[in-house]
Amino acid sequence: DSGMEYGPTYYYKISALDHVGFQSLFSNEVSETPFDITAPIVQLESPVSGDEFELGTNLDIEWLAEDNSAVVLLDLDYSVDNGLNWSEVTKDQENDGLFSWLVPNEPSEEVGLRLIARDLAGLSDTSEVTGLSIYIVYPEVVAMDPSPGAINWYQTDISFQFSRAMDPD
């Protein structure tokens, strides 16, 4: 079963009569174009409930989505309040099974992800994962120049290296 149904079949006949009385007949059968009655199927594969991730890092979100038609577009949303409010991550994502999400600066132990797959007929399926956490990791100074202690009058540069990327602003 392809998930496609066809509308009713129609027949038409055209006849032409010339001035002498000769008649020509042409007939054909026409079916309405098929319409899609099968929704896509989508399943979030990763992350899974209980996973924790650090804000400001990239998280690979993986899924499986299929449909009887070739085109499936996906919308990905996240929530930090157990699904009461959703924020868009991406819209009309290609169905390649992977999206790298920059985890937002919204620490929470009530994080959820929602993936909605839509086909060209407008049919959809939704997969959600809850029980995720976004946690904070504060940057630490891992190196500095000059070394801690007294500096002299001629020291014009001071540099620090942090354990994570810093916002240049």
C-alpha positions in Angstrom: 0.0 0.0 0.0 1.6 3.2 -1.1 -0.7 5.4 0.9 -2.0 7.0 -2.2 -5.7 7.0 -3.2 -7.1 7.9 -6.6 -10.2 9.9 -7.2 -13.1 8.7 -9.5 -12.4 7.8 -13.1 -14.1 9.9 -15.8 -14.7 9.1 -19.5 -15.1 11.7 -22.2 -15.9 11.5 -25.9 -15.4 14.1 -28.6 -17.1 13.8 -31.9 -16.6 16.0 -34.9 -19.0 16.2 -37.9 -17.8 17.7 -41.2 -20.1 19.4 -43.7 -20.5 16.2 -45.8 -21.7 14.2 -42.7 -18.5 12.3 -41.9 -18.1 11.8 -38.2 -14.9 11.3 -36.2 -14.9 10.0 -32.7 -12.3 10.2 -30.0 -12.7 9.0 -26.4 -10.4 8.6 -23.5 -10.4 7.6 -19.8 -9.2 10.1 -17.2 -8.5 9.5 -13.5 -8.1 12.3 -11.0 -4.6 12.7 -9.7 -3.6 10.7 -6.6 -3.8 12.3 -3.2 -1.6 11.4 -0.2 -3.4 9.9 2.8 -0.3 8.7 4.7 1.4 10.9 7.2 5.2 10.7 7.6 6.7 8.9 10.5 9.4 10.5 12.7 11.4 9.3 15.7 14.0 11.3 17.6 17.0 9.0 18.2 19.3 11.2 20.1 19.4 12.8 22.6 17.5 10.5 25.0 15.7 11.3 28.2 18.2 11.8 31.0 20.9 13.3 28.8 22.6 16.4 30.1 24.4 19.0 28.0 26.5 22.1 28.6 25.2 25.4 27.4 27.1 27.1 24.6 28.2 23.7 23.1 27.0 22.0 20.0 24.6 19.1 20.5 24.0 16.6 17.6 20.3 15.9 17.3 19.6 12.7 15.3 16.3 11.3 14.0 14.7 8.9 11.5 11.9 10.2 9.3 10.2 8.6 6.3 7.1 9.0 4.2 5.6 7.5 1.1 6.6 10.7 -0.8 10.2 11.7 -1.3 10.0 15.0 0.5 9.8 15.5 4.2 10.5 18.8 5.9 11.2 19.0 9.7 10.6 21.7 12.3 12.7 21.4 15.5 11.7 23.2 18.7 12.9 23.2 22.3 11.3 23.9 25.7 12.9 24.6 29.1 9.6 24.3 31.1 8.4 20.7 30.4 6.7 21.7 27.1 4.6 24.5 28.3 6.3 26.9 25.9 8.3 26.1 22.8 11.0 28.0 21.0 12.1 27.4 17.4 15.4 25.8 16.7 15.0 25.4 13.0 12.2 25.3 10.4 11.9 23.4 7.1 15.0 21.4 7.9 16.1 18.9 5.2 15.5 15.3 6.2 19.2 14.3 6.5 18.8 12.8 9.9 21.2 15.2 11.7 21.1 18.8 13.1 23.9 20.4 15.2 22.2 22.7 17.7 24.1 25.4 19.6 22.7 24.8 23.1 21.2 28.1 24.4 22.1 29.9 27.6 18.9 28.7 29.3 19.9 26.4 32.1 17.1 24.0 33.1 16.4 20.5 34.3 13.1 20.5 32.4 14.3 20.6 28.8 12.4 19.0 26.0 12.9 18.7 22.2 10.1 18.4 19.7 10.5 17.3 16.1 7.6 17.7 13.6 7.9 16.1 10.2 5.6 17.3 7.4 5.1 16.0 3.9 4.0 17.9 0.8 0.3 17.0 1.4 0.5 18.8 4.8 0.3 15.6 6.9 2.6 15.5 9.9 4.0 13.4 12.8 5.6 14.6 16.0 8.3 13.0 18.2 9.3 14.5 21.5 12.0 13.8 24.1 11.8 15.2 27.6 13.8 14.8 30.8 16.8 16.6 29.3 19.0 19.1 31.2 21.1 22.1 30.2 23.8 22.9 32.8 26.2 25.7 33.3 30.0 25.4 33.2 31.8 28.5 34.2 35.0 29.4 32.4 38.3 29.0 34.3 41.6 30.6 33.8 44.0 27.9 32.6 47.0 30.0 31.7 48.2 33.6 32.1 51.2 35.6 31.1 53.0 37.0 33.0 52.8 34.4 35.8 51.1 35.4 39.1 53.2 37.6 41.3 54.8 41.0 41.1 55.2 42.6 37.7 57.5 45.4 36.7 56.8 48.8 35.2 57.8 47.7 31.7 55.3 44.9 31.4 52.8 46.2 28.8 50.9 43.0 27.9 48.8 40.7 30.1 47.1 37.7 28.6 44.7 35.0 29.9 43.7 31.7 28.4 40.3 30.4 29.4 38.9 26.8 29.5 36.1 27.8 27.1 35.5 30.3 24.3 34.7 33.7 25.6 32.3 36.3 24.2 34.6 39.0 22.7 32.2 41.7 23.8 
